[in-house]
Amino acid sequence: MGVDRVMLNLQDRFIFDSVAARLQVAKLIREHQPKWIFATTDCGVHPDHKAIRDITDGAIFYSRPPKWEEIPGGEILADSQPWEIERLFFYY
């Protein structure tokens, strides 16, 4: 597929949706500018899967607006350009 694997500093079994996690993923979206994103559904028994779906949904939104340098805590996105994906796919 021509992709590289990137690991965030999130602990398996203890992943939860947070603004910090959303911003980390939004930064990756802005850096790599994907057309499509594949994410897990929130079904199943593993709580990380629901958290990853929520983080991904939030990150896709966070990757779109400009002017993050004006938002306290938004510095991580200040030096990148907004990006909007074409399609979000869910799998399980």
N, C-alpha and C positions, 0 to 999 in steps of 0.2 A: 504494500500500500504506500510505501514511501514515507513512513512516519517514524519518528523517534519516540521512545518511551521517556516520559518525564515523571519523576516521583516528587511529590510534595512532602513536606515535613508533617504528615498527618499519621497518627498512630492507628494501625489496624485494630479494629474492634472498639475504638474509642473516638471515631470520627463523628463530628456533629456539625450542623450547619451554623456558620458564624460569618460575620462581615469579613473578618480576616481571611477565612478560607475562600469566600466568594471573590475577594479582591485578588488573591493569588491566582485563581483560575481565570479571572477576567484579564489579568496581565498576560497570561499565556495565550488567551484568545487574541488579544491585540497583537502580540508578538508574532504568532504563527498565521493569523488571519485565515482560519479554515472556512471553507464554504459549508461544510457539514460537520455536525458534532453528534457523536453516538454516546448515549448515556443509559445507565441502568434504569429500570422502572423501580418503583418503590415497593413492589410486591416481593414476597419471600420473607424469610425469618431473620435475615441478617440486617441489623439496624444500620450498618454502614451504607447499605444500598440505598435506603431512603435518604440518608444524609447526603450522599453523593448526588442523588437526583436534585435535592433542594439546593445544594451548593451550585450545581451546574445551571439550574434555572436562574438563580440569582446572578451568577457570573455572566451569563449571556446578556442579561439586562444591563449589568454594570459595565460591560464592554462597549456599550453603545453611546452613552452620553459623553460630551466633552466637559472641559473645565473642572476636572477632578482636583486640580491644584487649589481650587477655591473651597473645597470641602475638607474639613478637619478629618484626618485619617486617610484621605484619598491620594496622598503623595505617591503611592506605589504606581498609580496610573497616570500621573501628571506628565510624564515624558513620552507617552505613547498616544497613538492616534485611535480615535473611536473605530470600532469594527462591528458590522452586523452580519451574522451568519445567514445563509440561505435556508438551511433546514436543520431541524433537530430530530434525531431518530432515537427511539427508546427500544431497548432489548431487555430480555431477561434470561 
